[in-house]
Amino acid sequence: MSRNGRWERTYDRIARAIRYIDERRLEQPDLDAVARHVHLSPYHFQRLFTDWAGVTPKRFLGFLTVAHARRALAESASVLDAALDAGLSGPSRLHDLFVAHEAATPGEVKARGAGLDIAWGFHATPFGRCLLLASPRGICGLSFLDEGESRDEALARAMADWPAARFVADPERTGDLVARAFGGGADVPLRLHLSGTNFQIKVWEALLRVPPGRLISYGALARAAGCPGAARAVGNALAANPIAVLIPCHRVIRGTGAFEGYRWGPARRKVLVGWEAARMLGEEPSQSPSTSRME
């Protein structure tokens, strides 16, 4: 099986397992029950999960508890202050990948893509199948297909953001960008082409400075964007984020530690948060009583 095929099948099983555990969190299902739900033996599920995440299911779920999320918010404060103080003009780190960005001018936003050629392609990633859009200036869209959504529906939804542009299927170019984004580091920045209101751009720029494995609250992000007290407006800007993962809105959670309100689904947010946390300095997550009884 190809790497893309493995990515897609593995993510589907991981996401189904996370949803199953969420739906039965009061029961705290054990490893055998979760493995049965995704049609694997306990041994094969444990191995699949550990190969994908780098940690056991039990340790991974520890990163998703409210207690761990609250502690992560508190611990992130000093790290985020340093990152945000570094400024917003340089490239941001995403794992071993540099990400740089360029914002469309107000005139270009108003033109809604007129005169712009946008390449598109569908590709498998470790977090589900995605649709990637790229203009000559960089990635301008990265979205995950909703459960049951067809490719035609996903493409039509993405085209609505650039209604006057000319869309060209170019899976070779978009596939190279997906491989760079999800398959390892790069020697040059992976460029993003952002189009939004001034406020949205401010929020997205601030978000680009949040390091992998860290979490930030809506209120803290509003302050980082220079708009203290605008937490609700920040939430709206995140909902309009056209570039999943690379503009990491999955790292923004409520101050209570609750994981809610992610554009590409709560299970995918938890998968992303846990996957990044598992790669951060080898830190042990807390094991609260609400953690599933898996080894």
N, C-alpha and C positions, 0 to 999 in steps of 0.2 A: 504494500500500500504506500502511496506517495505521502510526503510530509503534509501536504494540504489535506489529504484524506484523513490522516491520523489526527491532525489538528481539529478538524470538524467533528469527527466521531467522538474524540475525547472530550471536547468542550460540551457536546450535547449531554454526555453522561455526567460530567461534573455539575452542569447547571441543573439537570434533573435531580441529582442527589441533594444539592443545596436547597432547591424548592421543596423537596420531600421533607428534609430536616426542619425547614422553616414552618411548614404546615403542621408538623407534629412535634414542635419544640417542647411542649409540656410532657410528651411521652418520652422524650430523649431516646429516639431509636438507636439501636446498637448497630455495629458494623454489618452483621449478618442481614438485618432488615434493609439497610440502605443498599447493600450489594444486590439483594434480591430485586429491589425496586428498579435497578438499572440493568438487570439481567446478567449479572456477573457473579462469580464465586467471591467470597470474602477475600481470598488470597489475591485474585486477579484485580479486584477493585482497589485493594490497598496498594498494589504495585502500580496500577494505572494512575492513581491519584498522586502517589509519591513521585513517580517519574515526571508527572506534569507540573506539580507544585514545588517539588523539592523538599517537602515535609509531609508527615503523615496526616491523614484526615483529621485526627484529634487535635493536632497542633494547629492546623489550618483553621479549624473552627474556633479555636481560642482567639484568633485575631479578629473574629467577627462578633464577639460578645460586647454588650454595652459597656461593661467595666473596662475592657481593653480599649474601646473607642474613646471613652472619657479620658483615660490615662494618656492615650496617644495625642488627643487634643491639647492636653496640658503640657506634655513633653515637647510638642512641636513648636510651641510659642517662640522659644529662643532661636531655634533653627530657622523658623520662618522669618523672624525679624532680620536675621543675618542675610538670608536669601533675598528678601525684598529690599534691604538696604543696598544690595549689590547693583540695583538699577534694573531697568527693563529693556535696555537697548541691545545687550549681548545675547548670545544663544543660551538656551536653558538646557540643563541636563535631563535626559530621560533614560535611565539605566546607563548603557554605554553609548547613548545616542545624543548628538547635539540637535536641538530644534531651534531654528531661527524663524522669524515671522516678518511679514510685510503687510501693512493694512492698505486696503483700497482707499482711494481719495473719495471725498463726498460726491464728486462728479461721476466717478466710476460706480459708486453705489447707486446713484440715481439712474444710471444707464442700464442697470440690472443685467450686465453681462453682454451688452451690445458690442459686437466686434471681437468677442472673446471666444476662442476655441477651448473647449473643456474635454479632456480625455476621461473616459470612465471604464471601470472594470469591476467585476465581482471576484472576490478571492476569499479563501479560507484563512482564518487566523486562530491563535490559541484561545480566542474569546468569542468564536462564532464567525459565521460568514459575514463579510462586509462589502459595502460598495464604496469604492474610492474614486474621488473626482480630483483632477489636477489641471490647473491652468498653466500657461507658460511660466508663471511666477511662483508656482508651488502648489501643494495640496490645498484644495479649497473645500473639500468635503470628505468625511469619513464617517459612515453610519453603519450600524448593524441591522440586519434584517430582523424584523419582528417575527415572533412565532406565527407561522401560517401565512406570512406575507410573501407574495410572489416577487420575482425580480422586476417585472414590469411595474408593479406598484411601488417598489422601492425606488426605481429609477425616476418614475414620474414625481414622486415626493421630493427627490433631490433636485430635479430640474426646476421645480417651483422656486428654488432659491436664486436661480440664474435664468429667468424666463426668456431673455433676449439672446442668450449665448448659443453657440453651435456646439452640440454634443457629438463626440466622435468616440466610438468604441476603440480602445487601445489597450487591451489586456497586457501587452508586453511592457508598456511604460508603467501602467498602474501596478502591475505585478512586481516590478522592480522596487517601486516605492513601498509596497506592502512588505516585501522581504526585508527592506532596510528598517522599516518601522517596527516589525515584530520578530525579525530573525537575527538581530545582532547590531553591533555598533557600526559607525560610519566615520570616515576621515573628514568629511565635510558636513556642514549642517543640513538637516532635512528641512526644507523650507516650507512654510505655511503661508497661504495667501488668504488673509482674513477680510471679510466684508461684513460690516455691521454698523450700528450707531456708535457715536463717540463713547457713550457709557458702556456699551457691550465690549468694545475694544479694550477699554480700561480694565474691565473685569477679567477678560480673557488674558490680557497681558500679565496682570497680577497672578492669575492662576498658573501661568507658565513658570512662575518662580517657586511653586510649591514642590518640594523634592519628592521623588518616589518613596512610597512607604510611609509618608506623612499624611495627616488629616488636618483639615482646617474647617472652622465653623463658618456659616454664612455671615455672621457679624464680623468675624475677624477678616474675612475676605473683603467685605465692604470697606473696612478701615484700610486694608492694604491697597485698595483701588482708589483711595482718597475720598471715599463717600461714606463716612461713619453714619450709622443709623439707617442705611439703605439696604438692609438685609433682604427685604422682600424684593426689591428691584434687582438685587444680585441674583436671587433665585430665578427671576424671569430671564436674566441674561444667560444664565447657565442652561435654562430650558431651550434657548435659541442657539446654543453652541452647535456649529455644524461639523466639528471635527472631534470625534470621540477619541479617547485615550491620549492623543497627542496634546490636546487641550484638556487637562485631566479633571473634568468636573466630577468624576467619581470620587475624588479626594475631598469633596466638600460635603459635610454631614451636619446634622443639627447639633447644637451645643449639648443636648441631652445624651448624645451618643447614639441616637437612632439612625439607622440606614433607611432613608425614605426618599421617594421622589426623584428617581433617576430616569432620564429620557429613554434609555435603552433597557429598562427593566431592573427591578431590585435584585434579582438573582445575578445578573451580569455585574452589577455594581459590587456585590459581595465577592464574586469571583475575582474581579480586578483588585479590590482592596486586599483580599487575602493573599493573592498571588504576589503583589508587590511587597506586602509585609513579610512574607516568607523569605524574600531575597534581601531584606534589610538587616545587615550586620549580624545575622544569625541570632537575633534576640528571641527569647522565649516569650510567647504571649501568656497572659494570665489564663488560668483554668478556673472559670467561675462555675457555680453549681448548674448554670443553664447550659453549659457545654455538653454536646452529645457524648454518649458513652462509647466513643470509638477509640481504637488504639492506633 
